[in-house]
Amino acid sequence: MSLRLEHPADHPAVRDLHRRAFGPEHGPVVAALADALRPASALSLVAEDHGEAVGHVMFTPALLDAPRRLVDVQVLSPLAVSPDHQKRGIGSALVRHGLDALAELGAPLVFLEGDPAYYSRLGFTPGAELAFRKPSLRIPDPAFQVYRLPAYEPWMTGTLVYPHTFWQHDCVGLR
């Protein structure tokens, strides 16, 4: 398996990957979200196995409304691994690779909505424990998580402001 930047030729395979990974109820919505976020994404990575896209993660710029000023942060969403390739560490590898790349770019924080049991293994912590406020009441408290990168400073606290695209696609609190 190899990890690499997503290329335009990957878009159809990534769209199909999200549909399969999230199932018939949420898959089409998540695939449409990935397509809509792509032009603004800071980082979009593909896991490839024998020429097939088997995993994908995207990081998108967002804002943290902090007391001192607005802070440029990142949102990890979506993350998908092909159902027949799950439980092999592909999702974890994509997330870790993305976090390393964002640290090199100087991002201070990465937020997400997700399963605390899964993401806590990767170093994410509940946002409320660090005085961060979620952008919507539809996000379950345990699902609102944050990862602090080296550029993080303790004064960086406040409310996460999602990009408009999450609201347009009604993908806030989607579970």
Contacts in CASP RR format, 6 or more apart in sequence:
PFRMAT RR
TARGET T0000
AUTHOR 0000-0000-0000
METHOD contacts of the structure
MODEL  1
MSLRLEHPADHPAVRDLHRRAFGPEHGPVVAALADALRPASALSLVAEDH
GEAVGHVMFTPALLDAPRRLVDVQVLSPLAVSPDHQKRGIGSALVRHGLD
ALAELGAPLVFLEGDPAYYSRLGFTPGAELAFRKPSLRIPDPAFQVYRLP
AYEPWMTGTLVYPHTFWQHDCVGLR
1 47 0 8 1.000
1 48 0 8 1.000
1 49 0 8 1.000
1 54 0 8 1.000
1 90 0 8 1.000
1 93 0 8 1.000
2 47 0 8 1.000
2 48 0 8 1.000
2 49 0 8 1.000
3 45 0 8 1.000
3 46 0 8 1.000
3 47 0 8 1.000
3 48 0 8 1.000
3 93 0 8 1.000
3 94 0 8 1.000
3 97 0 8 1.000
4 45 0 8 1.000
4 46 0 8 1.000
4 48 0 8 1.000
5 43 0 8 1.000
5 44 0 8 1.000
5 45 0 8 1.000
5 46 0 8 1.000
6 14 0 8 1.000
6 44 0 8 1.000
6 45 0 8 1.000
6 46 0 8 1.000
6 56 0 8 1.000
7 46 0 8 1.000
10 46 0 8 1.000
10 53 0 8 1.000
10 56 0 8 1.000
11 35 0 8 1.000
11 38 0 8 1.000
13 52 0 8 1.000
13 53 0 8 1.000
14 34 0 8 1.000
14 46 0 8 1.000
14 53 0 8 1.000
14 56 0 8 1.000
15 31 0 8 1.000
15 34 0 8 1.000
15 35 0 8 1.000
16 31 0 8 1.000
17 53 0 8 1.000
17 54 0 8 1.000
17 55 0 8 1.000
17 56 0 8 1.000
17 80 0 8 1.000
17 81 0 8 1.000
17 82 0 8 1.000
18 27 0 8 1.000
18 30 0 8 1.000
18 31 0 8 1.000
18 34 0 8 1.000
18 56 0 8 1.000
18 78 0 8 1.000
18 80 0 8 1.000
19 27 0 8 1.000
19 28 0 8 1.000
19 30 0 8 1.000
19 31 0 8 1.000
20 27 0 8 1.000
20 82 0 8 1.000
20 83 0 8 1.000
21 27 0 8 1.000
21 30 0 8 1.000
21 80 0 8 1.000
21 81 0 8 1.000
21 82 0 8 1.000
21 83 0 8 1.000
22 29 0 8 1.000
22 30 0 8 1.000
22 31 0 8 1.000
22 78 0 8 1.000
22 80 0 8 1.000
26 174 0 8 1.000
29 169 0 8 1.000
29 170 0 8 1.000
29 171 0 8 1.000
29 174 0 8 1.000
30 78 0 8 1.000
30 80 0 8 1.000
30 171 0 8 1.000
30 174 0 8 1.000
32 169 0 8 1.000
33 77 0 8 1.000
33 78 0 8 1.000
33 165 0 8 1.000
33 166 0 8 1.000
33 169 0 8 1.000
33 171 0 8 1.000
34 56 0 8 1.000
34 58 0 8 1.000
34 78 0 8 1.000
36 165 0 8 1.000
36 168 0 8 1.000
36 169 0 8 1.000
37 58 0 8 1.000
37 60 0 8 1.000
37 77 0 8 1.000
37 163 0 8 1.000
37 165 0 8 1.000
38 44 0 8 1.000
38 58 0 8 1.000
40 60 0 8 1.000
40 61 0 8 1.000
40 163 0 8 1.000
40 165 0 8 1.000
41 58 0 8 1.000
41 59 0 8 1.000
41 60 0 8 1.000
42 59 0 8 1.000
42 60 0 8 1.000
42 61 0 8 1.000
42 74 0 8 1.000
42 102 0 8 1.000
42 105 0 8 1.000
42 107 0 8 1.000
43 58 0 8 1.000
43 59 0 8 1.000
43 74 0 8 1.000
43 98 0 8 1.000
43 101 0 8 1.000
43 102 0 8 1.000
44 56 0 8 1.000
44 57 0 8 1.000
44 58 0 8 1.000
44 59 0 8 1.000
45 56 0 8 1.000
45 57 0 8 1.000
45 58 0 8 1.000
45 94 0 8 1.000
45 97 0 8 1.000
45 98 0 8 1.000
46 53 0 8 1.000
46 55 0 8 1.000
46 56 0 8 1.000
47 53 0 8 1.000
47 54 0 8 1.000
47 55 0 8 1.000
47 56 0 8 1.000
47 81 0 8 1.000
47 85 0 8 1.000
47 90 0 8 1.000
47 91 0 8 1.000
47 93 0 8 1.000
47 94 0 8 1.000
48 54 0 8 1.000
49 85 0 8 1.000
53 82 0 8 1.000
54 81 0 8 1.000
54 82 0 8 1.000
54 85 0 8 1.000
54 90 0 8 1.000
55 80 0 8 1.000
55 81 0 8 1.000
55 82 0 8 1.000
55 85 0 8 1.000
55 90 0 8 1.000
55 91 0 8 1.000
55 94 0 8 1.000
56 78 0 8 1.000
56 79 0 8 1.000
56 80 0 8 1.000
56 94 0 8 1.000
57 76 0 8 1.000
57 78 0 8 1.000
57 79 0 8 1.000
57 80 0 8 1.000
57 91 0 8 1.000
57 94 0 8 1.000
57 95 0 8 1.000
57 98 0 8 1.000
58 76 0 8 1.000
58 77 0 8 1.000
58 78 0 8 1.000
58 79 0 8 1.000
59 74 0 8 1.000
59 75 0 8 1.000
59 76 0 8 1.000
59 98 0 8 1.000
59 102 0 8 1.000
59 110 0 8 1.000
60 74 0 8 1.000
60 75 0 8 1.000
60 77 0 8 1.000
60 163 0 8 1.000
60 165 0 8 1.000
61 72 0 8 1.000
61 73 0 8 1.000
61 74 0 8 1.000
61 75 0 8 1.000
61 163 0 8 1.000
62 72 0 8 1.000
62 73 0 8 1.000
62 74 0 8 1.000
62 75 0 8 1.000
62 111 0 8 1.000
62 160 0 8 1.000
62 161 0 8 1.000
62 162 0 8 1.000
62 163 0 8 1.000
63 70 0 8 1.000
63 71 0 8 1.000
63 72 0 8 1.000
63 73 0 8 1.000
63 160 0 8 1.000
63 161 0 8 1.000
64 70 0 8 1.000
64 71 0 8 1.000
64 72 0 8 1.000
64 73 0 8 1.000
64 109 0 8 1.000
64 132 0 8 1.000
64 156 0 8 1.000
64 157 0 8 1.000
64 158 0 8 1.000
64 159 0 8 1.000
64 160 0 8 1.000
64 161 0 8 1.000
65 158 0 8 1.000
65 159 0 8 1.000
65 160 0 8 1.000
65 161 0 8 1.000
66 155 0 8 1.000
66 156 0 8 1.000
66 157 0 8 1.000
66 158 0 8 1.000
67 155 0 8 1.000
67 157 0 8 1.000
67 158 0 8 1.000
68 155 0 8 1.000
70 161 0 8 1.000
71 108 0 8 1.000
71 109 0 8 1.000
71 156 0 8 1.000
72 107 0 8 1.000
72 108 0 8 1.000
73 107 0 8 1.000
73 108 0 8 1.000
73 109 0 8 1.000
73 110 0 8 1.000
73 111 0 8 1.000
73 160 0 8 1.000
74 102 0 8 1.000
74 107 0 8 1.000
74 109 0 8 1.000
74 110 0 8 1.000
74 111 0 8 1.000
75 110 0 8 1.000
75 111 0 8 1.000
75 112 0 8 1.000
75 160 0 8 1.000
75 162 0 8 1.000
75 163 0 8 1.000
75 166 0 8 1.000
76 95 0 8 1.000
76 110 0 8 1.000
76 111 0 8 1.000
76 112 0 8 1.000
76 147 0 8 1.000
77 112 0 8 1.000
77 113 0 8 1.000
77 166 0 8 1.000
77 171 0 8 1.000
79 91 0 8 1.000
79 94 0 8 1.000
79 95 0 8 1.000
81 88 0 8 1.000
81 90 0 8 1.000
81 91 0 8 1.000
81 94 0 8 1.000
92 121 0 8 1.000
92 122 0 8 1.000
95 119 0 8 1.000
95 122 0 8 1.000
96 122 0 8 1.000
99 110 0 8 1.000
99 122 0 8 1.000
99 147 0 8 1.000
99 149 0 8 1.000
102 110 0 8 1.000
102 149 0 8 1.000
103 149 0 8 1.000
103 150 0 8 1.000
103 151 0 8 1.000
106 149 0 8 1.000
106 150 0 8 1.000
106 151 0 8 1.000
107 149 0 8 1.000
107 151 0 8 1.000
108 148 0 8 1.000
108 149 0 8 1.000
108 151 0 8 1.000
108 152 0 8 1.000
108 153 0 8 1.000
108 156 0 8 1.000
109 146 0 8 1.000
109 147 0 8 1.000
109 148 0 8 1.000
109 149 0 8 1.000
109 152 0 8 1.000
109 156 0 8 1.000
110 124 0 8 1.000
110 146 0 8 1.000
110 147 0 8 1.000
110 149 0 8 1.000
111 127 0 8 1.000
111 132 0 8 1.000
111 144 0 8 1.000
111 145 0 8 1.000
111 146 0 8 1.000
111 147 0 8 1.000
111 160 0 8 1.000
112 119 0 8 1.000
112 124 0 8 1.000
112 145 0 8 1.000
112 146 0 8 1.000
112 147 0 8 1.000
113 139 0 8 1.000
113 143 0 8 1.000
113 144 0 8 1.000
113 145 0 8 1.000
113 172 0 8 1.000
113 173 0 8 1.000
113 174 0 8 1.000
113 175 0 8 1.000
114 143 0 8 1.000
114 145 0 8 1.000
115 143 0 8 1.000
116 124 0 8 1.000
116 126 0 8 1.000
116 142 0 8 1.000
116 143 0 8 1.000
116 145 0 8 1.000
119 145 0 8 1.000
120 145 0 8 1.000
122 147 0 8 1.000
123 147 0 8 1.000
124 145 0 8 1.000
124 146 0 8 1.000
124 147 0 8 1.000
125 145 0 8 1.000
125 146 0 8 1.000
125 147 0 8 1.000
126 141 0 8 1.000
126 142 0 8 1.000
126 144 0 8 1.000
126 145 0 8 1.000
126 146 0 8 1.000
127 134 0 8 1.000
127 144 0 8 1.000
127 145 0 8 1.000
127 146 0 8 1.000
128 134 0 8 1.000
128 141 0 8 1.000
128 144 0 8 1.000
130 146 0 8 1.000
130 148 0 8 1.000
130 157 0 8 1.000
131 157 0 8 1.000
131 158 0 8 1.000
132 144 0 8 1.000
132 146 0 8 1.000
132 157 0 8 1.000
132 158 0 8 1.000
132 159 0 8 1.000
132 160 0 8 1.000
133 158 0 8 1.000
133 159 0 8 1.000
133 160 0 8 1.000
134 141 0 8 1.000
134 144 0 8 1.000
134 159 0 8 1.000
134 160 0 8 1.000
135 159 0 8 1.000
135 160 0 8 1.000
135 161 0 8 1.000
135 162 0 8 1.000
135 172 0 8 1.000
136 162 0 8 1.000
136 172 0 8 1.000
136 173 0 8 1.000
138 172 0 8 1.000
138 173 0 8 1.000
139 172 0 8 1.000
139 173 0 8 1.000
140 173 0 8 1.000
140 175 0 8 1.000
143 173 0 8 1.000
143 175 0 8 1.000
144 160 0 8 1.000
162 172 0 8 1.000
166 172 0 8 1.000
END
